[in-house]
Amino acid sequence: MVTVYLYDVKYTIKKKNLKGVLIMKKTIQIVIQILFLTLFILLIIFNKVQLWMGLFIFSVIATLLLGRFYCGWVCPINTVMKFVGWIKMKLHIRSFNIPGFLKKPWLRFVFLGFFIATFVLTLITGNKLPILPILFIAGIILSLFFSEELWHCYFCPYGTILSLPGTKSVHYLNINQDLCVSCGICKKVCTANSVKEEDKKYEIVKKDCLLCMKCSQECPQHAIRYK
């Protein structure tokens, strides 16, 4: 009886400690996101937004090691999208279903091609087109009416680029199959459709994972870790 009691006490303490760690990690993530969002806005105000591309290029290279941390921790579009999603949830506003014709796998590469062509055109002509601010506004507008999945999986040119080095990333989110109870919460909360199910086993496709950490934070078994 004493042994069982001590075990329960240790389990309760461990659970509370884990919860505290998760809250701390989430707070740090939000602070970092706000800092990068502020930097992005300041670069727009001072007409230096092209410097953001330098940060993005660095992120593409770093993705080979760290995974798509840019998407989950740096991207200003994703940061504002999360805020919009939070407001919609509080106000019980439902998103429209994503039309089937927008779910074509090749569509994301069409948008990527358009993005690259426009960017190259600005370099050749010397005309400063507000490409990044336009993408920022477009992403936010889409999130007002549709789920984040539409932008992350089919529209975002940044995500399409990062998915390429993301296939080879050394570090990524992983589901511990020994701890997983196949509840499916990770798949439900994923906004990038990166959690796949096969034979009631869940796996995270690292090239699609935004490293937003939502699945790790919501997992009741604490079975998802960044490794």
Summary of the structure (lengths in Angstrom):
residues: 227
radius of gyration: 19.6
end to end distance: 37.7
largest distance: 79.2
contacts: 633
relative contact order: 0.13
helix: 65%
strand: 7%
